[in-house]
Amino acid sequence: MFNHFDDKGQAIMVDVSGKQPTMRTAVAAAKVFLKKETLEAIIQGRITKGDVFAVARLAGISAAKRTPELIPLSHPLAIHHAAIEFGTDEEQGIITVEATVRAFERTGVEMEAMVSASVAALAIYDMCKGADKGITIGEISLLYKEGGKSGTYRKQQNR
C-alpha cells in the first residue's frame, strides 16, 4: 500500500516510477450556494465584474494544471484534458461546478479534479462577492474516477 511516510515517519512523495501509465479520469464537483437574485444576475450577464462562468472555467482549468504547487507531495502530471461545466438550480440558488480531468499517467488525477472544482467555485465567489457577501462554497467531492490499479469509483447518490 502506498503512503506518504517512510519507515522513519518522514513525509515523502510516493514513488510511482515502477507503475505503468494508464488513462486516468476523474470528475469532481463543488457547490456554490448564493441568493437567487445573484444567480439570476449571473445567468443574465448582469454581474459588474463580467462573465462569471467564463472566468470560473478558466480558473478551474488553470488550477488543475497547478495542483502540485498547491498540494504537498502530489505528482506533477501531464494533463491531457481539463474541463469545467456548470449546472444551476435557480429555485434553490445553487451552482454546481463539475470538473473533469484526464491524463495518461502513473498516478490518478483525483486531486487535480478536486482542486479544479474548488478554485472554479472560489472564482465564482470572487466575481460575485460585491453583489452577495453571503455566498457559501461546499460539498466538494469526487464523483467519479477510473484508471489505475484501483479501477473505477462512482460516488453513491445518497451520501
Long-range contacts (C-beta under 8 A, 24 or more apart in sequence): 4-73, 11-72, 11-73, 12-73, 13-73, 13-75, 14-73, 14-75, 14-107, 16-75, 16-106, 16-107, 17-106, 19-106, 19-107, 19-148, 19-149, 20-106, 21-104, 21-105, 21-106, 22-104, 22-105, 22-147, 22-148, 23-102, 23-103, 23-104, 23-146, 23-147, 24-102, 24-103, 24-104, 24-105, 24-107, 24-108, 24-109, 24-145, 24-146, 24-147, 24-148, 25-100, 25-101, 25-102, 25-109, 25-144, 25-145, 25-146, 25-147, 26-100, 26-101, 26-108, 26-109, 26-110, 26-112, 26-113, 26-114, 26-142, 26-144, 26-145, 27-98, 27-99, 27-100, 27-113, 27-142, 27-143, 27-144, 27-145, 28-98, 28-99, 28-110, 28-113, 28-114, 28-116, 28-117, 28-140, 28-141, 28-142, 28-143, 29-96, 29-97, 29-98, 29-99, 29-117, 29-139, 29-140, 29-141, 29-143, 30-96, 30-97, 30-99, 30-117, 30-118, 30-120, 30-121, 30-137, 30-138, 30-139, 30-140, 31-94, 31-95, 31-96, 31-97, 31-121, 31-137, 31-138, 31-139, 31-140, 32-94, 32-95, 32-96, 32-97, 32-121, 32-124, 32-125, 32-135, 32-136, 32-137, 33-92, 33-93, 33-94, 33-135, 33-136, 33-137, 33-138, 34-93, 34-94, 34-95, 34-128, 34-132, 34-134, 34-135, 34-136, 35-93, 35-132, 35-134, 36-90, 36-91, 36-93, 37-132, 38-93, 38-128, 38-131, 38-132, 38-135, 39-88, 39-90, 39-93, 39-94, 39-95, 40-90, 41-128, 41-131, 42-95, 42-124, 42-128, 43-88, 43-90, 47-127, 47-128, 47-131, 48-130, 48-131, 49-127, 49-128, 49-130, 50-127, 52-123, 52-124, 52-127, 52-128, 53-86, 55-123, 55-127, 56-84, 56-86, 56-97, 56-120, 56-121, 56-123, 56-124, 56-127, 57-84, 57-86, 57-120, 58-123, 59-119, 59-120, 59-122, 59-123, 60-84, 60-97, 60-99, 60-116, 60-117, 60-119, 60-120, 60-123, 61-116, 62-119, 63-115, 63-116, 63-118, 63-119, 63-120, 64-99, 64-101, 64-109, 64-112, 64-113, 64-115, 64-116, 65-112, 66-115, 67-111, 67-112, 67-115, 67-116, 70-115, 71-111, 71-115, 74-111, 75-105, 75-106, 75-107, 77-103, 77-105, 77-107, 77-109, 77-112, 78-103, 78-104, 78-105, 79-103, 79-109, 79-112, 80-104, 82-112, 82-116, 84-116, 84-117, 84-120, 95-121, 95-124, 97-121, 97-124, 98-143, 107-148, 108-145, 108-147, 108-148, 108-150, 109-145, 110-142, 110-145, 113-142, 113-145, 114-140, 114-141, 114-142
